[in-house]
Amino acid sequence: MKSYYIHMIRHGAISPTLKGRYIGVTDVPLSDQGKQAVRKLNATMDYPYAKVVFTSPLKRCVQTARIIYPETEPLVIDQLTECHFGEWENKTADDLRGDADFAKWLAGDSEVKPPRGESTADFTRRICVMFESIVDGLLKTGTTDAAIITHGGVMNTLLAVYGLPQAKPFDWACDSGYGYSLRITPALWMRDKVAEVYARIPLEREADEEE
């Protein structure tokens, strides 16, 4: 029975002026430095082949997809967006100090919802339903190679839920432009809904390829 491969990649960097702020559904583009960094990775390292590319609709993901997979028109999936932080968007932890709900959220209460935003539980349900739909679609169509260009929170959560070896979301954190490759074995997926995380990407290029 053939295996299926999904390559999850975190979008490139956004403006450093936004560092430390909760940027979820705010539609900021890649910074110039972010674009250059992804282009450099693409030129000096190897991203895996993907017949189909799925992406969050936000600019930073679509732009990353077009840099890494320029010959493949990305399929935009609304449910791949980052968590909606509501009124906490664009604020820092210092800005929210003293907010009781924020303190509970930081402590891991998955049911706490930012004002006009999305709880961790709702966010997790949303992206898991979409990921399972993507996997099931690949299995039905026989499409063995796919990439998902998305956000750090989305990727870390999905890997924590479905990835083997099992690890917490923060254990899967990676830099912009990097990600992980998953191998899906149909029988194992149908039975346990898990996938083997087998590589960190992009891959180092062999010396003879660079010459």
C-alpha positions as CSV (number, residue, x, y, z in Angstrom):
1,M,0.0,0.0,0.0
2,K,1.5,3.4,-1.0
3,S,2.2,6.1,1.4
4,Y,1.1,9.8,1.2
5,Y,3.3,12.7,2.1
6,I,2.3,16.1,3.4
7,H,4.9,18.9,3.9
8,M,3.9,21.5,6.5
9,I,5.8,24.8,6.1
10,R,5.6,27.9,8.2
11,H,5.2,31.2,6.3
12,G,8.1,33.6,6.0
13,A,8.9,36.4,8.4
14,I,6.7,39.5,8.8
15,S,7.8,43.0,9.9
16,P,10.1,42.8,12.9
17,T,8.1,45.7,14.4
18,L,5.3,43.2,15.0
19,K,7.5,40.9,17.1
20,G,5.9,40.0,20.4
21,R,2.4,40.9,19.2
22,Y,-0.5,38.5,18.8
23,I,-0.8,38.5,15.0
24,G,-3.5,36.0,14.1
25,V,-6.0,36.9,11.4
26,T,-4.4,40.4,10.8
27,D,-3.5,40.2,7.2
28,V,0.1,41.5,7.1
29,P,2.4,40.6,4.2
30,L,5.9,39.2,4.3
31,S,8.5,41.8,5.1
32,D,11.2,42.4,2.4
33,Q,13.6,40.6,4.6
34,G,11.1,37.7,5.0
35,K,10.8,37.4,1.2
36,Q,14.6,37.4,0.8
37,A,15.0,34.8,3.5
38,V,12.5,32.4,1.9
39,R,14.0,33.0,-1.6
40,K,17.5,32.2,-0.1
41,L,16.2,29.0,1.5
42,N,14.6,28.0,-1.8
43,A,17.8,28.6,-3.7
44,T,20.2,26.9,-1.3
45,M,18.2,24.1,0.2
46,D,15.6,21.6,-1.0
47,Y,11.9,21.8,-0.4
48,P,10.1,18.6,-1.2
49,Y,8.1,18.1,-4.4
50,A,4.3,18.8,-4.0
51,K,1.7,18.1,-6.7
52,V,-0.8,20.2,-4.8
53,V,-0.2,23.2,-2.5
54,F,-2.7,24.3,0.2
55,T,-2.4,27.6,1.9
56,S,-4.0,29.9,4.4
57,P,-5.7,32.9,2.6
58,L,-3.5,35.4,4.5
59,K,-0.9,37.3,2.4
60,R,2.1,36.0,4.3
61,C,1.2,32.4,3.5
62,V,0.1,32.9,-0.1
63,Q,3.3,34.9,-0.8
64,T,5.4,32.1,0.8
65,A,3.7,29.5,-1.3
66,R,4.3,31.4,-4.5
67,I,8.0,31.7,-3.7
68,I,8.6,28.0,-2.8
69,Y,6.2,26.5,-5.4
70,P,6.0,29.1,-8.2
71,E,4.7,26.7,-10.8
72,T,1.8,25.4,-8.7
73,E,-1.3,27.6,-8.1
74,P,-2.0,27.3,-4.4
75,L,-5.4,26.2,-3.2
76,V,-6.6,28.7,-0.6
77,I,-8.3,27.2,2.4
78,D,-9.9,29.6,4.8
79,Q,-9.8,27.1,7.7
80,L,-6.0,27.2,7.7
81,T,-5.8,30.7,9.1
82,E,-4.1,31.3,12.4
83,C,-6.1,31.6,15.6
84,H,-8.4,34.6,15.8
85,F,-7.2,36.6,18.8
86,G,-10.1,39.0,18.6
87,E,-9.5,42.2,20.7
88,W,-6.1,40.8,21.6
89,E,-4.9,41.1,18.0
90,N,-1.8,43.4,17.7
91,K,-1.3,43.5,21.4
92,T,1.6,42.2,23.5
93,A,1.5,40.3,26.7
94,D,2.4,43.5,28.5
95,D,-0.6,45.2,27.0
96,L,-2.8,42.5,28.3
97,R,-1.3,42.3,31.8
98,G,-4.1,42.4,34.3
99,D,-6.7,40.9,32.0
100,A,-8.1,37.9,33.9
101,D,-9.2,36.0,30.8
102,F,-5.8,36.5,29.2
103,A,-4.2,35.1,32.4
104,K,-6.4,32.0,32.2
105,W,-5.7,31.6,28.5
106,L,-1.9,31.8,29.1
107,A,-2.4,29.1,31.9
108,G,-3.8,26.8,29.3
109,D,-7.6,27.1,29.7
110,S,-8.7,26.0,26.2
111,E,-12.2,27.3,26.6
112,V,-11.3,30.9,27.3
113,K,-12.2,33.1,24.3
114,P,-10.7,36.5,23.6
115,P,-13.4,39.1,23.1
116,R,-14.7,38.7,19.6
117,G,-12.1,36.0,19.1
118,E,-11.7,32.3,19.1
119,S,-10.9,29.9,22.0
120,T,-8.0,27.5,21.7
121,A,-10.6,24.6,21.8
122,D,-12.5,26.2,18.9
123,F,-9.3,26.9,16.9
124,T,-8.1,23.3,17.4
125,R,-11.4,21.8,16.3
126,R,-11.5,24.1,13.2
127,I,-8.1,23.2,11.9
128,C,-8.3,19.5,12.8
129,V,-11.6,19.1,10.8
130,M,-9.9,20.8,7.8
131,F,-6.7,18.7,8.1
132,E,-8.6,15.5,8.2
133,S,-10.6,16.6,5.2
134,I,-7.4,17.4,3.3
135,V,-5.9,13.9,4.1
136,D,-9.1,12.2,3.2
137,G,-9.2,14.1,-0.1
138,L,-5.6,13.0,-0.9
139,L,-6.4,9.4,-0.2
140,K,-9.6,9.4,-2.3
141,T,-7.8,11.0,-5.3
142,G,-4.5,9.1,-4.9
143,T,-2.5,12.4,-4.6
144,T,0.6,11.3,-2.8
145,D,2.5,14.6,-2.5
146,A,1.1,17.8,-1.0
147,A,2.3,20.9,0.9
148,I,0.5,23.0,3.4
149,I,1.8,26.6,3.8
150,T,0.3,27.9,7.1
151,H,1.0,29.6,10.4
152,G,3.1,28.5,13.4
153,G,0.1,28.0,15.6
154,V,-1.7,25.9,13.1
155,M,1.3,23.8,12.3
156,N,2.4,23.2,15.9
157,T,-1.2,22.3,16.9
158,L,-1.7,19.8,14.1
159,L,1.6,18.2,14.7
160,A,0.8,17.8,18.4
161,V,-2.6,16.2,17.6
162,Y,-1.6,13.9,14.7
163,G,2.2,13.6,14.7
164,L,4.4,10.7,15.7
165,P,6.5,10.9,17.8
166,Q,4.0,12.5,20.1
167,A,5.1,16.0,21.4
168,K,3.6,19.2,22.8
169,P,2.8,22.0,20.4
170,F,5.8,24.1,21.5
171,D,8.2,21.2,20.8
172,W,7.3,21.5,17.1
173,A,8.1,25.2,16.9
174,C,10.4,26.2,14.0
175,D,11.7,29.3,12.3
176,S,9.9,31.0,9.4
177,G,10.3,29.2,6.1
178,Y,10.9,25.8,7.8
179,G,8.6,22.9,8.6
180,Y,8.2,19.2,8.8
181,S,7.4,16.3,6.4
182,L,4.7,13.8,7.4
183,R,4.3,10.2,6.0
184,I,0.7,9.0,6.1
185,T,0.1,5.3,5.9
186,P,-3.6,4.7,4.9
187,A,-4.2,1.8,7.2
188,L,-2.7,3.6,10.2
189,W,-4.5,6.8,9.4
190,M,-7.9,5.1,9.1
191,R,-7.3,3.2,12.4
192,D,-5.6,5.8,14.6
193,K,-5.6,9.2,12.7
194,V,-1.8,9.6,13.1
195,A,1.1,10.4,10.8
196,E,4.8,9.8,11.0
197,V,6.9,13.0,11.2
198,Y,10.0,11.9,9.4
199,A,12.0,15.0,8.4
200,R,12.7,18.6,9.1
201,I,12.5,20.8,6.0
202,P,13.9,22.3,3.8
203,L,16.6,19.7,3.4
204,E,20.3,20.4,3.3
205,R,21.4,20.3,-0.4
206,E,24.1,17.7,-1.2
207,A,27.5,19.2,-2.2
208,D,27.4,17.9,-5.7
209,E,24.0,19.5,-6.3
210,E,25.4,22.9,-5.4
211,E,28.3,22.7,-7.9
